[in-house]
């Protein structure tokens, strides 16, 4: 099969920039010579039935053209040459039965526009007109559609997508006639969705520290908090950066271990340091007058939540206040 020159569209990503036409080489190269950022349209003057036309488009480009708005239809018509004889091109809309809805190949869209069909079309004149041709001539029907028997031969109009598997790192490539855009997955940004969003910086907790997985504070990274000896986590020990740039939980803090309350001793009292009954705080015991202490006079709250040593007790000194009784012992001689 001999291919005639192909027509391509070059569109810059910036929607405010102007569009310019680029003619590809007359030597078949399999791709447009300068097309980037936006899909490109291609055609051949070789005629073939609808199925063959689609296969040809798929073999050399992406697929038969799929039109999604009137502006796109008008643009395609503007780049196709006028033809007085057989001024028809196959486009990628079809159906299988007379009562079915017209659908575009690939995306299954049902868009047909308000003024796409030629007058009195579609009419299914030959009973099984389940494919659609585009008129390209100088008469009033230029740019209009007509339903046609799929076995008839027309020229194909194809498109080549600029989107591919590497277009968007973490997103979906969305392509129109004047733009190629990456629709990023939640949690990613950038022209190719290549950058993970960041969460606010975390502060070093008092009496503790934290360590984050590779990525620091970017989307899906997790930071784990640990407390120093004698302190416990208050809150979730793990926080993860979410897609909305916030952490999954409030930042935890380290609270001192608490020891159980100390009851006042009988016949005595105690006083504790300003921190109360928490890690490293010390309580001092005193006995009332006339009583003396048995055990250590001070206990300290340990890292395990227990007081060091047994609690002291106050004991009366009556054993020393009893009068001495002298006992006289006589030994009889044997």
Secondary structure as the mmCIF struct_conf table of DSSP 4:
data_model
#
loop_
_struct_conf.conf_type_id
_struct_conf.id
_struct_conf.beg_label_comp_id
_struct_conf.beg_label_asym_id
_struct_conf.beg_label_seq_id
_struct_conf.end_label_comp_id
_struct_conf.end_label_asym_id
_struct_conf.end_label_seq_id
HELX_LH_PP_P HELX_LH_PP_P1 UNK A 2 UNK A 6
STRN STRN1 UNK A 7 UNK A 10
BEND BEND1 UNK A 13 UNK A 14
TURN_TY1_P TURN_TY1_P1 UNK A 15 UNK A 16
BEND BEND2 UNK A 17 UNK A 17
HELX_LH_PP_P HELX_LH_PP_P2 UNK A 18 UNK A 19
STRN STRN2 UNK A 20 UNK A 23
HELX_LH_PP_P HELX_LH_PP_P3 UNK A 24 UNK A 25
BEND BEND3 UNK A 26 UNK A 27
BEND BEND4 UNK A 30 UNK A 31
BEND BEND5 UNK A 33 UNK A 34
BEND BEND6 UNK A 37 UNK A 38
STRN STRN3 UNK A 40 UNK A 48
HELX_RH_AL_P HELX_RH_AL_P1 UNK A 50 UNK A 60
BEND BEND7 UNK A 61 UNK A 62
STRN STRN4 UNK A 63 UNK A 64
BEND BEND8 UNK A 69 UNK A 69
HELX_RH_AL_P HELX_RH_AL_P2 UNK A 70 UNK A 79
BEND BEND9 UNK A 80 UNK A 80
HELX_LH_PP_P HELX_LH_PP_P4 UNK A 81 UNK A 82
BEND BEND10 UNK A 84 UNK A 86
STRN STRN5 UNK A 88 UNK A 94
BEND BEND11 UNK A 96 UNK A 97
TURN_TY1_P TURN_TY1_P2 UNK A 98 UNK A 99
BEND BEND12 UNK A 100 UNK A 100
HELX_LH_PP_P HELX_LH_PP_P5 UNK A 101 UNK A 102
STRN STRN6 UNK A 103 UNK A 104
TURN_TY1_P TURN_TY1_P3 UNK A 105 UNK A 107
BEND BEND13 UNK A 114 UNK A 115
STRN STRN7 UNK A 117 UNK A 117
HELX_LH_PP_P HELX_LH_PP_P6 UNK A 118 UNK A 118
TURN_TY1_P TURN_TY1_P4 UNK A 119 UNK A 120
TURN_TY1_P TURN_TY1_P5 UNK A 125 UNK A 126
BEND BEND14 UNK A 127 UNK A 127
STRN STRN8 UNK A 131 UNK A 135
BEND BEND15 UNK A 137 UNK A 139
TURN_TY1_P TURN_TY1_P6 UNK A 140 UNK A 143
STRN STRN9 UNK A 145 UNK A 148
TURN_TY1_P TURN_TY1_P7 UNK A 150 UNK A 151
BEND BEND16 UNK A 152 UNK A 152
STRN STRN10 UNK A 154 UNK A 160
TURN_TY1_P TURN_TY1_P8 UNK A 165 UNK A 167
TURN_TY1_P TURN_TY1_P9 UNK A 169 UNK A 170
STRN STRN11 UNK A 171 UNK A 176
TURN_TY1_P TURN_TY1_P10 UNK A 177 UNK A 178
STRN STRN12 UNK A 179 UNK A 184
HELX_LH_PP_P HELX_LH_PP_P7 UNK A 185 UNK A 185
TURN_TY1_P TURN_TY1_P11 UNK A 186 UNK A 187
STRN STRN13 UNK A 188 UNK A 189
BEND BEND17 UNK A 190 UNK A 190
TURN_TY1_P TURN_TY1_P12 UNK A 191 UNK A 192
BEND BEND18 UNK A 193 UNK A 193
STRN STRN14 UNK A 195 UNK A 196
STRN STRN15 UNK A 198 UNK A 198
HELX_LH_PP_P HELX_LH_PP_P8 UNK A 199 UNK A 205
TURN_TY1_P TURN_TY1_P13 UNK A 206 UNK A 207
STRN STRN16 UNK A 208 UNK A 212
TURN_TY1_P TURN_TY1_P14 UNK A 214 UNK A 217
STRN STRN17 UNK A 218 UNK A 218
TURN_TY1_P TURN_TY1_P15 UNK A 219 UNK A 220
STRN STRN18 UNK A 222 UNK A 227
TURN_TY1_P TURN_TY1_P16 UNK A 229 UNK A 230
STRN STRN19 UNK A 231 UNK A 234
BEND BEND19 UNK A 235 UNK A 235
BEND BEND20 UNK A 237 UNK A 237
STRN STRN20 UNK A 238 UNK A 240
STRN STRN21 UNK A 241 UNK A 241
TURN_TY1_P TURN_TY1_P17 UNK A 243 UNK A 244
BEND BEND21 UNK A 245 UNK A 246
STRN STRN22 UNK A 247 UNK A 247
BEND BEND22 UNK A 248 UNK A 249
HELX_LH_PP_P HELX_LH_PP_P9 UNK A 250 UNK A 252
STRN STRN23 UNK A 253 UNK A 256
STRN STRN24 UNK A 258 UNK A 258
HELX_LH_PP_P HELX_LH_PP_P10 UNK A 259 UNK A 265
TURN_TY1_P TURN_TY1_P18 UNK A 266 UNK A 267
STRN STRN25 UNK A 268 UNK A 272
TURN_TY1_P TURN_TY1_P19 UNK A 274 UNK A 275
BEND BEND23 UNK A 277 UNK A 277
STRN STRN26 UNK A 278 UNK A 278
TURN_TY1_P TURN_TY1_P20 UNK A 279 UNK A 280
STRN STRN27 UNK A 282 UNK A 287
TURN_TY1_P TURN_TY1_P21 UNK A 289 UNK A 290
STRN STRN28 UNK A 291 UNK A 294
BEND BEND24 UNK A 295 UNK A 295
BEND BEND25 UNK A 297 UNK A 297
STRN STRN29 UNK A 298 UNK A 300
STRN STRN30 UNK A 301 UNK A 301
TURN_TY1_P TURN_TY1_P22 UNK A 303 UNK A 304
BEND BEND26 UNK A 305 UNK A 306
STRN STRN31 UNK A 307 UNK A 307
BEND BEND27 UNK A 308 UNK A 309
HELX_LH_PP_P HELX_LH_PP_P11 UNK A 310 UNK A 312
STRN STRN32 UNK A 313 UNK A 316
HELX_RH_AL_P HELX_RH_AL_P3 UNK A 318 UNK A 321
BEND BEND28 UNK A 322 UNK A 322
HELX_LH_PP_P HELX_LH_PP_P12 UNK A 323 UNK A 324
#
